[in-house]
Amino acid sequence: NKTLKNTVQMALDCKLMHKLGEFFEYGPTSYLVLGEIATRKLKQSGITPYDYLQKNILAPIGMKARIGQNRDGSTNFAGGGNTSIGDWVEYGEMLMAGGQYGGKHNFPPQGPAP
C-alpha cells in the first residue's frame, strides 16, 4: 500500500517537537512507527508482527484478539484491534503480577524477545 508506506516514511522522518517523556499526544503515528519497527526487526525470521503477537504475547496468556490487517496482509497497528473485557482483565493481572500468568512467567522483565 503506497499511501501507508508514505505515511510511515513521513512519521520516521519527523523531527521531535518535544523532549522525550515531556509530552504525549494520542494518534496513529506512533503505532505506524511501531508496526514498521516490528516488521523490519522480524523480517529475517519470516514471521509477521501479527503472527508474533499471537504466538508470543496473546496465546501464552490465553488471550484472543483480532488485530487489523492491511489489504496487502501487513499488520495494521494504527487500525487497532479488539478483544473481550475478560481478556483485558487477564492481561492486566498478568502485567500486575510482573509477567506471571497461570503460575508461569511469560515475559522477562525487559519484555518479550523475537
C-alpha positions, 0 to 999 in steps of 0.5 A: 500500500503506497499511501501507508508506506508514505505515511510511515516514511513521513512519521520516521522522518519527523523531527521531535517537537518535544523532549522525550517523556515531556509530552504525549499526544494520542494518534496513529503515528506512533503505532505506524512507527511501531508496526514498521519497527516490528516488521523490519526487526522480524523480517529475517525470521519470516514471521509477521508482527501479527503472527508474533503477537499471537504466538508470543504475547496473546496465546501464552496468556490465553488471550484472543484478539483480532488485530487489523490487517492491511489489504496487502496482509501487513499488520495494521497497528494504527487500525487497532484491534479488539478483544473481550473485557475478560481478556483485558482483565487477564492481561492486566493481572498478568502485567500486575503480577510482573509477567506471571500468568497461570503460575508461569512467567511469560515475559522477562522483565525487559519484555518479550524477545523475537 
